[in-house]
Amino acid sequence: MVDISSNMKEIEEAPGAGASGLNDRIAQRVRDLRAASGLSLDALATHCGVSRSMISLIERGESSPTAVVLEKLATGLGVSLASLFEAPAPAADPVSRLADQLQWRDPHSGYVRRNVSPGGFASPIQIVEVLFPPKARVAYETSAREPLIHQQVWVLDGVIELALGDESHRLETGDCLAMVLDRPMSYYNPSRKNTRYVVVIATMPSAPASWR
């Protein structure tokens, strides 16, 4: 098994690495998704709760948005957060090599996420690995999307506390939590070391009420 935690540690120690390129990629994705949705800047701002000026800065690659802001944009555009990091590819490769997997650091909390799934490959499933710093907290004002987005969080090492609406869950190494992204949620690492976990995301047109 490849030790990817050491790679993430290197990224954590070099916060400026690749930031400009990632901002450009996010800018292109937001522009493309907004155009595909037929939304004006004002309409998207109203829909997602991010100011028009901030969206404009993001679309020009002149801002380093936080994970919370990107989650709001993803919700407004009806996609998953991971979708904002996807790169267009001339031909989809079903293999995603470790060296090619995109990594991004949240400028606010310092958490690092790696898009594991092959970019551009037609699949309803996305896999993301996250390295979450000690005592860090990220809160998302998530609301229902169409189509529904299902998510499972599997802790590989450490502990993470998740709040889903009025529900609270503490996950330790090996634990896995399934959810639908249709309500506010937050992540908190109460420990003194990094927590590493995998997020598996699936887009589905509908789901039984018992799954929510």
SULRA-V227702 format. One record per run of one state. SS is the DSSP state (helix for helix, strand for strand, loop for the rest). FROM is the first residue (numbers start at 1). TO is the last residue. Records with the same first field share a line. If there is no record, write none. Layout:
BEGIN
SS->FROM-TO ; FROM-TO
END
This chain:
BEGIN
loop->1-4 ; 14-18 ; 38-40 ; 49-51 ; 60-66 ; 78-80 ; 86-97 ; 101-102 ; 106-111 ; 116-124 ; 133-136 ; 141-147 ; 158-158 ; 165-166 ; 173-175 ; 181-184 ; 189-194 ; 205-208 ; 212-212
helix->5-13 ; 19-37 ; 41-48 ; 52-59 ; 67-77 ; 81-85 ; 98-100 ; 209-211
strand->103-105 ; 112-115 ; 125-132 ; 137-140 ; 148-157 ; 159-164 ; 167-172 ; 176-180 ; 185-188 ; 195-204
END
